[in-house]
């Protein structure tokens, strides 16, 4: 089947390619994923009220089991990409396929039918795996390979990495972290029908934007090797993994990403709960917005500052120093978890430190792929990215399960809904619970329904604080130490020249 051609014709990276292919194109799917990363667990615990299901074990076990499936599909997708041969590249064609799949499966995540707990559990498990283990796996693998496969030019590759990350920061740092807590969440509360409407709109938006990413990207590295026999297809999966893990830089990058993902996953899961219970009032529209805006301001500054610093001092060096600041900011927040002013200051420092990692990681990863190609005379983009994604999805599943288990074990109580203050007061008295804020101060939704958050025990607030600010004190220090040994940039320019000369000779 003939695929639609890329609208990028130039042999060098163009401005249109940066803005449409790497900034705007991925925005839809990344926005959807950012919302899910922050709020899907909230939907399960607060809207569907699945925390007590199977003695608290459903939300503990199901994410972990699902991510085992996701890990397998990532391996398969990596092999498929490495064996894909088209004029449009080996990763880009899959963006075209996944565009409608992401939309459909995302809608299914929220359209959980009413019925018994068993019906809900089965729907949640199936829809979750259709989205994460199938549709989003295809998108994520293909999307993440666009920077490494776009060009070998270090400056252009770094620029694309920055543009790519700007989209992620805009989606998670502005829309999800600012607009959602301030305007969206207070409006939809725990109303299931409103959640379905909102998420359906976001899912549909992802379709045309993902197609835009397909049409305005170009795999120049793949085209460079198009006339040659693709050596990676001769290796079995086991052989490919052995080759990848004989390179010290690839091993260190995977360990680095593993530690980073553990910390950021728990942080993302804890954000909403931390702002709702430890710092503020449930969906007050202010607390989470302040944490996100004050903490996220450095991300906007970083667009202009990070890449010049990385070019001058090295991607590794700038990122390493950044993680020491990252750990310091997290420590400040952890020492004073209930003080909004101090937490805002700590979040600002932490995000200053996180800038280099946010903007240049994929460029550093691409350097490691080039180094591996220089050593072994073979590119294994799909296999390398499948391991990268396996770490991401496995840790998301494991840490989601761990977080939900910690909440359940600590005694987390989901909010309730009531038709009036009198009804809510009666329920609280009958169940021995206390509202987090005075019932009289609550504002009902448009349909008159009150959402009443329950006061959490100290054990729950400690779990939430550790997840959001405590763990990254340790991961920040560990990441700085790991980066000390990743000095791939030292000889990468020479190695890339030797690769080009080798290709020309062959």
N, C-alpha and C positions, 0 to 999 in steps of 0.2 A: 504494500500500500504506500502510495506517495504521500509524504507528509507536507504540510504547508511550510514554505521556506521562511527562514528568519528574515526579518526586515532590516537586519544589520548586515552590511556588506563590507565594511572597512576591515582591513587587516590589523588596525590599531583600535583601541577602545575609544568610543565616541561619547560625546556629551549626551546625546539622546539615549544611548545604551545605559549610561549611568542613571539618568533620571527616570526613564520608563522601565527598563529591565531590572534594575537593582534597587531603586528607591520605591517607585509606585507599584510595580508589578507584584512583589511579594506581600504588599500591605494587607490585602484581604485575608489570606490564609494565616499570616502572622498575627493579625488582630484577633482572628477567631481563636487561634491557639493561646494567645495571651489571656483572653477572657476565660477560656477553659482552664488554663493553669491556675488562675486566681479564684474562679468562682464555681467550677464544676463540683468540687468537693463540698462547697457551701450548698449547692443545689441538692446534693445527696444527703447532707446532714440536716439542713434546715427546712428545705421544701419537701423532699420525699421522706425525711425523718427516718433514715436507714441506719443511724448509729446503733440502736439497740438490736438490730436484726441479727438473729442467730447468736444471741448473747454477746453482741458487739464484735463478732468475728467476721461478718460479711465484708464490711468496709476495710478490714485488715487483710484478709486473705485474697479477696477478688482482685485488687490492684496488682498484687504480686504475681498471681497466676496469669493475669492478663499480660503482664510485661514479659513473662516467659514466652508466651505466644508471639508477642511483638518482637522479641529478640530473634526468634526463628525467622520471622518474615523479613527482618532487616538483613539477615544473612542471605536469604534467598534473593532479596532485591539487589543486594550488592553484586551477587553473581550475575543476575540478569543484566544489570547495567554494564558490567565489564564485558559482557558478550553481545551487547546491542550494537549493531552496525547499521547506521543510516547516514545519509548525507547531512542530516541535521544534528548529528552527534550521538552520543550514547546515553546522556542523562536528560537532555532537553526534551526528547520525545515523550518522556514519562510525565513531564509537566502538563502536556496536552491531555493525556489520559486521565490524570488525577483531578483535573479541574472540576468536572461534574461530580466525581466520587466524593470529594471533600464536602461539597455542598449537601449532598443527599445524606451522607452518614452523620454529619454534624446535626442536622435536623432530627434525625432518629435518636440522638443522645438525650433529647429533652422531651420527646413525645412518649414518655413512659405511660402506658395505659393504667387506668384505675383498676384495682383488683386486689387479690391477695398478695401477701409479701413475697410469695414464691414467683408470681407473675412479674412483679416489679423487679425482683432479683434477676430473673432470666432475661428480661428485656434490657436491663442495665448491662449485664455481662455481654450480651450479643452486640448491642449498639456500641458499647465502649470499644470492643475489639474490631468491629467493622471500621470505626473511625481511626483509632490509633494503630492497630496492627495491620491495617490494609491501606485505607485512603491516605492518611497523613504520613504513613511510612513512605509511600511512593513520592509524595510531595517533598518531604523533608530530605530524603536521600538526594533527589534530583536538585532541589534548590541549594543545598549546602555544597554541591559539587560545582556550581556555576562559577564561583570565584577561582578555585584551583584550575578549572579547565578553560577559563576565559582567556588567559594570556600568561606568558612567562615573565613579562616585564614587571619588575618588582614594584616600580612606582605606580603603574596602572593597576596592578593587582591590589596594592595597598589602598588605592583610591576606591576601588570597587568594594573592598572589604569594609571601608568606612561607610560608603553609601548603603551597603547592605545592612549594616548595623544601625544606621540612622533610622531605618524603617522599624527595626525591632524596638529601639528606644522610644520612637514616637508612639508606637502601638501600646507598649506596656507602660512606658513612663509618663505618657500624657493622657491618652484616651482611657486606658484601663485603670490607671492609678489616679487620675484626676477627674475625668468626666463621670466615670462610673460611680465612684463613691459619693460624689457631690450631687449628681443629678439623677443617675439611672437607678441605683440600688434603693434609695429612699422611695422612688416611685413604684418599683415593682415588688418590693418587700419579699414576701414568701408566696406570692400569688403565682401558681404554676402556669396559668394561661398566659400571663404577661411574660414569664420567662421564655415560654415557647415562641411567642411572637417576636421578642427581641432577638433570640438566637437564630431564628429562621431568617430574619433580615440580614444579620451578619454573615450567615452561611451563604446566602444568595449573592451577597456582595463579593465574596471571595472568588466566584466563578469567572467573571470578566477580567478581574485583575490578575488572576493566575495565567489566563490566556495572554495577557499583556506581557507577563514575564517571559513566556515562551517565545513570543514574536520579537522581543527586543533584547535577546541574549544571543551569544555566539560562542561555540566551543573551539577556540583557535588551537589549543593544545591538542585536541582530538584530531582536528584537521591536519595539523602538522605531521601526525603519525599515520594519516589515513592510507597512504600508499604502502605502508609496511605491514608485515605479518604481525598480528596482535599476540605477543608472547604470553600475556596473562591468561589467555584462554587455554593454554597448554597445561597450566598448573591446576591441580585439584584444590579444593577449598583448604584442606589441611596444609598443603604445600604453600599456598598463599599466606595463610596465617603464620606459618613458620618463618617465611621471608619477612613479613611485617615485624614479627617480634624478635628478629635478629638485629634489627636496627635500633640502636639505643635511643635515638631521638623520637622515633615513633612510640617506643615503650614509655618514655618519659611523658610524651604528650598525652597518651592514654591515661596514665596515672594522674597527671595534672587534671585532665578533664573529669576523671572519676571523682576526685576530691572536690573539685569546683561544683559539680552537679549535685553532690550530696548536700553541700551547704546551701546552694541557691534553691534547691527544691524545697527543703524544709522552710527556708525563708519565705518563698512564695506561698506555700501552704499556710504559714502562720500569719501572713500580713493582715488579712481581713479579720481574723479572730483577735489578733493583737490590738488592732485599732478599735475594734468593737468592745472588747472586754477589759484589756489591761489599761488602755489609754482613754478611751472615750465612751460614748453611748452607742447602742446598736443602730447602725445605719444613720448616724446623725448628719452625714453629708459634709462634715468638716474635718474630723480627726484624720481619717485616711487621706483626705485630699491634702492636708498640711504635711503629713509625713511624706507623701509622694512628691509634692511640689518642691518642698525645701530640700528633701533628700535627692530629688531628681534634677534640680537645676544644674549641677555639674555636668550632667549628660549632654545638655545643650551646649555648654561651653566647650566640651570635649570635641565637638565636631571640628572646631578650628584649631585646637591645641594639640591633640594627641598625635596625629600623623607627622607634623613637623618635628615634634619631640622624638618620635620613634625613628624618624630618618636620621636625626642627629645623634641620638644616644643608643639606638638599637631597640627593636621591638621587645626583646627579652628583658633588657635592662630597665626600661621604663615600666613594663608590666610588673617586674619583680619589686621595684620600689613601691609601686602602686599598692600591691597587696599588703605591705607593711602598714600603710595608711588605712587600708581596708580593715585590717585586724584592730587597729587602734580605735577607729570609729565605732566598730561593733562592740568593743569593750566598754566604751563610754556609755553606749545605750544599755548594755547589760547591767552595768553597775547602778544605773538609775532608771529602771524600766518603766516607772509610772510617771516620770516627769516629762511632760510633753516638750518643754523648752530644751532640756538636755538631750532628749532623744532626737529632736530635730537637728541639733548641732552635731551629734554623733553620726546621724544619717548623712549629713552634708559632707563630713570628713570621709566617711566610708565610701560614698559615691565618687568623690574625687579620686580615691585610690582605685576604684573599680573601672575608671575610664579606659586605661590602656587595654585591659582584658576585653572590655566590651567591644572596642573598635578594631583591634589588630589581631585577635586570636586566629581568625581564619587565614589571614595572610601568613602567620607563623606556621600554621598547620600545612599550608601549601608549600612553604619552604621545606618542611620535613618530607613531603611527598616528592619534591624535586630531588632532595638529597638521596632518598631511597632509590629513585630512578637512576641517579648517577652511580650508585653503588652496584645495583643489580641489573641495570639496563632493561628495566621493565616498569611500566606504570600499572598500579593496582588501585585506581581511584575508588572503584566500587567496593572492593574488599576493605580498603582502609576506612571508607566512610561507613560501611556496615558495622564495623567494630565501634567506631565513634558513636553511631546511633544506638547500638546495643547498650553501650554504657549509659547513654542519655535515657533511653526508655526503661532499662532495668532499674536504674537508680530512682527514676520518677515513681515507678511502681512500688519498689521496696520502701522508699521513704514515705510515700503516701500511706502505705499499709502501716508503717511504723508510727506515723503521725496520728492516724485514726485510732490505732491501738492505744497510744499514749493518752489521747483524749478520752476514750472510753474507760480506760483504767483509772484515770484521774477523776472521772465522774462528770463529764461534759453533759450539760442539759441544753437541748435545742430550744429555740424560741417557740412560743405558742401564738395562735391567733384567736381573737375574740371579737364578738360583734359590738361590745360595749365595755366601758370601764367596769361596770357592775359585774358583768360576766367574767372578765379577767380577774377581778378581785376575788370572786367566788372560787374560781379554779385554783388560784394561788393558795387560798386558805385551805382548800380541801386537800391539796397535794403537798403542803408544807414548804412551798417555794416562795422566794422573794423576787420581785421585779428589779431589774438593774436600775431603772429610773422610776420616778413617781408616775403612776398611771395617768394622773391628770395632765401631765406634760406631753403625753404621746399624741401625735397627730394621726388620725385615721387616713387610710388610703381613699382614693376616689370612690370606691364602692363601700366605704364605711368600716372596713375591716381594720382592726388594730393588730399590729405585730408587737408582741411583748417579749423582750429579751429577759432571760432569767439570770440572776446573779450567780456567777460561777465560783466554786470553791477555790481556795488558794492553790491547791494542787494543779488545777486546770490552768490557772493564770501562770504558774511557773513553767508548765509544759509549753504553753504558747510563747512565753518570753524566751525560753531557750531555743525554740524553733526559729523565731524571727531574728533574734539578735545575738544569742549566746553561742551557737555552734560556729558561726563564721569568725569568731575570735580565733578559734583553733585552725579552721581551714585556711584562713588568710596567711597565717604563719607557715603552714605546711606548703602552700602553693609558692610562696616566695623562695623557700628552700629548693623545691623541685625545679623552679625556673633557673636557679643558679647553674644547673647542669645542662640546660638546653641552649647551647651556644652554636646552633646550626647556622646562624647568620654569618659567622666568621668567614666561611669559605663558600657561601652559597652562590655568589656572583661568578666565581671561577667554575664551580660545578655546573651551573646553567650553561655557560659558554662551552664547556666540554660536552654537554648533552647535545647542544646544537651542532657542534662539529661532528660528533658521532653520528647523528641522524643524517647529516649531509653526506658523510662518507658512505653510509649504508645505502 
